[in-house]
Amino acid sequence: MSVGWPPGARRKRVGTRLLDHARAQVVDLGWTPVLDVVASAVPAISLSRLAGWNEIGRIAFAVTGQNDYRTCFRGTGLRNGPLPGEV
């Protein structure tokens, strides 16, 4: 899924609420929440960090013959809290 907002729609906590909801749904299914963000999308990376997602690495892959770089995040079970079974 790809989600983005125009600059005028930012800073209204829509992205934070969406990330929190998606993380909760994934955790309820017993899965580990993982997110990848286009590395050049600085506002989205900042949002992910502020919403409590932990950066776990960067990946590169070819899309239409060009490398696309992504910053990957792992979500916690609760905002800034552990996943089930974690200490």
Secondary structure as the mmCIF struct_conf table of DSSP 4:
data_model
#
loop_
_struct_conf.conf_type_id
_struct_conf.id
_struct_conf.beg_label_comp_id
_struct_conf.beg_label_asym_id
_struct_conf.beg_label_seq_id
_struct_conf.end_label_comp_id
_struct_conf.end_label_asym_id
_struct_conf.end_label_seq_id
HELX_RH_3T_P HELX_RH_3T_P1 PRO A 7 ALA A 9
BEND BEND1 ARG A 11 ARG A 13
HELX_RH_AL_P HELX_RH_AL_P1 VAL A 14 ASP A 28
TURN_TY1_P TURN_TY1_P1 LEU A 29 GLY A 30
HELX_LH_PP_P HELX_LH_PP_P1 TRP A 31 PRO A 33
STRN STRN1 VAL A 34 VAL A 38
TURN_TY1_P TURN_TY1_P2 ALA A 39 SER A 40
HELX_RH_AL_P HELX_RH_AL_P2 VAL A 42 LEU A 50
TURN_TY1_P TURN_TY1_P3 ALA A 51 GLY A 52
HELX_LH_PP_P HELX_LH_PP_P2 TRP A 53 TRP A 53
STRN STRN2 ASN A 54 VAL A 63
TURN_TY1_P TURN_TY1_P4 THR A 64 GLY A 65
STRN STRN3 GLN A 66 ARG A 74
BEND BEND2 GLY A 77 LEU A 78
TURN_TY1_P TURN_TY1_P5 ARG A 79 ASN A 80
BEND BEND3 GLY A 81 GLY A 81
HELX_LH_PP_P HELX_LH_PP_P3 PRO A 82 LEU A 83
TURN_TY1_P TURN_TY1_P6 PRO A 84 GLY A 85
#
